[in-house]
């Protein structure tokens, strides 16, 4: 179906992927194949926005940048779109952020792609050498912080509602799961 939607057959090159016109779906490139998911839910976007606001001042104080939904080149032909990334200095006019510039990557786990975030992307981010990986559970706001050791992530902490995650690398910040969830 992807080939029919995008009028393309066979493996995708990075150049072809980057020349795709806008679509409502989130389209990522993994080793010549497109990974297509629906646009995020309002809950997902609310969590992403709240997390961005919480991190913004700490990121600035550390001389870093926080970006939402950008192409990250893990290697040639492998380009996910993480929910949030914290980077060092980058060229803001480029279509792609190189993995070597990413200090922390964050994915907000959606029910439709939980396995991709917990297994596939986690593995790819680790192999690319991204030092920190933050996973956020959409239903509870629970935060799972992973630290890179070799080419694998080790769980550094799990922060549930009512608790506070204290990050000391690559920036100093405190995140409470309760602050991320929509108020009813």
N, C-alpha and C positions, 0 to 999 in steps of 0.2 A: 504494500500500500504506500510506503514511503516513496518508492520510485515513481508511482503514479502521481502522488501529490506534488512532488518536486520535479517531475519530468526528467528523471535521471535513473540510469541503471548501473550496476557494478559498484566497485569501491569508490568512495568519495576522496578527493584530494583536499588538502587544507585550503588551497586556493578556491576550489569549488564551494566548499563549506562556507568560507568567509564571504562569498559573493551571493549567498542566498538572500532573497528578498524577505522582508518582514513577514512574520507569521504569528498567529495567536499562541502556538505551541512553543515550548522551550525545546530547542534543537541543539544537541551536543554531538561531537564527533569522537568516536572511539575506534581507532584502528581501521579507518576506511568505512565504517558503518555509522549511520545516523541513529541517535537515540532520541526519540521524540516523546515528550510528556506534555500533558495539558498545562495551560497556564496555572500558576499557583492559586490556591484558594484565598479568600480574604483573611482567614485566620493566619495562614502562612505569611502573607504579606504584612499583617499587623505585627507578628513576632519579629520579622525581619526589620521592619521600621523601628520598633522599640529597641531592638538590639543595636541597631546602627546609632540611634540617639545616645544610648548608654555608653557605647564605645567611643563616640566621636571626640570628646575632650581628652580622654586618656590617650587616644591614638595621636592626636595633635601634640600632646605633651611629650610623647615618645619620639616625635619627628617622623611618624609613619602616616599612612593613609588607609581609610576604610572605604571599600567600594562594594556596591551591590551588583550582582548578576553580570559579571564581565567574563569574557572568554579568557581562560587560562590555558596556556600551552604547556602541557606536562612533558611532551616530547612531540616530535613531528607526527602529525596525524592523530593526536590524542588531545582533545580540547573540550573539557567540561565547562559548564557555567555554574560555579558555586553560588550559593545564596549570598554570602559575604566573604570578602578577603581582606586581610590586612597586609599591606605591602610597604616596602621601602620606597625609594625614589623610582619613579617610572615615567615613561613618556605618555602623557595623558591623551595624546592624539592618535596613538596606535590602537588597532582593533583588538590586540592581544596583549595580555600580561604574561610574561614568562614565569614559570614556576619558581625559578631562582630568586625572583623578587618578592615572592609571597612568604610571609612569616607565619600566618595563621589562616586556615581555610575553615569556613563554617557552612554546614548543611543543616537545613531544617527538615526533619524527616517527615515526608508526606506518606500517607497510607498507600498511595499508588506506586511509590518507588522506594519503599523502605529498604529493600534488599540492595538496591543500587547504592544508596548512601552508606549502609552499614558494612557492605562487603566490597563491591566493585570499586566505587570511588575511593573508599578508605585505602584499599590496596594501591590504586593508581597514585593517589596523593603521597603515600609513603614512599613508593618507588621513585617518585619525582623529587623526593627530599624536602617536602614542605614540613617544617619543624613541629607545627601544632595543628590539631584537628579538633574542632568543636562541633559536636552533634547536639541538636536541640529536638526533643520530642514535642511534636505539635500539640498533643492532647493535654500534657501535664506541664510542659515547659522545662522538664528535667534536662539538665545539661550534662553531657559526657565530654570531658576534656581528655584528649590523648596527646602524648608526647612521642616524638619520633625517636626510636632507638634502632640504629642500623637502618634496615629497610622495612621496619614494622612499627606500628603504633602500640604503645603501652598505655593502658588507661591510667591517667593521673588522678582523676577524681570524678565522682558522680554527685551532682548537686540537685536535690529535689526541692519542691515547693516548701517554703518555710526556712530554707537554708540560703546561704550566700556563697557563690563561687568567688574566690579571690585569686586573681591571675597576677603573676609577677613577671612573666615572660610571654610574648615579646613586648608587653606593655603592662602597666599596673592598672588594674580595674577590678571592680566588684560588680557581679551580676546576680540578681535575684530572679529565679524563675517566675515568681509572682508578678514581677514588673513586666514580664514579656506577654502574658496572656491577656486577651480582651476582657474588659470588665463588662459584666452583664447588667 
